[in-house]
């Protein structure tokens, strides 16, 4: 199976597509730019969704659901918001079809035109803040901490499975607060929640920082982001949290009476991650033999393969071992499929990135042991049956930590600091990765660097130190370093 995958060195983009398809994660649909998420891919998304949902609820948030359709007039109420999304909107203009007069097929009924066009949500700030106007009247109604799991449509012209599709799945949090300080704290909190999830569950190291004015979410006062580095040296924006100020509250007239019985506009945030995390997961850990999954997000953490054909004795041992592993909180599959040879099964589970494989053959039974193979390093060891559960528990933790450390090491090797424009360009061309460099703080310089190199400022790091210097491009004064990279 690995021979069917293009190597990363040969063609990284094709390697990614091969992994997505051969591991059975997703495929293109009949609708241009959209994807079908296959059962195995969706089971990984469910793990991502389930863990994030726990983390949201642990911080006081609750789930709700809002309409897919947004009246066009809503989108027009916040100027920066409509400017940011207008070119990506899918618009519904009619509500009925009819047979063509010549009987050749269905046509849009011209008499069924909507009085006002509806936008298929690219994001839900407008429809939600229109709703919040009826939900909020007093300081007692605040804070309002709501999340929704949904799909959105952004009409992308160039698409790639999981990373950029016309329709994708995500969650979007929308919160309302009595004070600016509370809203800022909320936006920063959710950035930390996303970083915690990326580091400790995805085993994907991330930088935390704020976006430049040019890169902010449309309508935001501040955008807090987490940025990860993929194996081709490009950055991936993995999650964003936005402090929206009072922009949407003013646009939709959402006010509350404070404790002094005075009317004030509320303060807002929004934040979200999407199925783009699936792409990040693949590109952070996978290799030329297929998908590699961190145990914390693997739908199946251990697969048990009886060898060669499962005898009754081997099947009994496999089933008992499965029960013991599951009792320890480990997800297990026993593959008793007689139609496939063990070698094929090994290759299939390697392709699907299952963290641990246990082989049980007749000779293993005679020695009261099993063969345990780990996906990340391909190492195999023989383990006595009586200690295999404890061994696998520790092994899963070790794999999780190893994947994170491996990604950290890769980022460290692809982290550069420069004050020279020629060197900056050479690093982008030859090495890639994150580049720490000075920037003069102007939009003009930022856009010129992007025009000349395609590199963007990924973030202004949260831990940015006061360090006076000269801008990498203009030579003008700079108060601190920012992080540049080529990006998805």
Secondary structure, 3 states (H helix, E strand, C coil): CHHHCCCCCCCHHHHHHHHHHHCCCEEECCCCCCEEECHHHHHHHHHHHHHHHHHHHHCCCEECCCCCEEEHHHHCCCHHHHHHHHHHCEEEEECCEEECCCCCCEEECHHHEEEEEEEECCCCHHHHHHHHHHHCCEHHHCCEEEEEEEEEECCCCCCECCCECCEEEEEEEEEEECCHHHHHHHHHHHHHHHHHHHHHCCCCCCEEEECCHHHCCCCCCEEEEEEEECCCCCEEEEEEEEEEECHHHHHCCCEEECCCCCEEECEEEEEEEECHHHHHHHHHHCECCECCCCHHHCCCCEEEEECCCCCHHHHHHHHHHHHHHHHCCCCEEEECCCCCCHHHHHHHHHHCCCCEEEEECHHHHHCCEEEEEECCCCCEEEEEHHHHHHHHHHHHHHHHHHHHHHHHHHHHHCEEECCCHHHHHHHHHHCCCEEEEECCCCHHHHHHHHHHHCCEEEEEECCCCCCCEECCCCCCEECCEEEEECEC
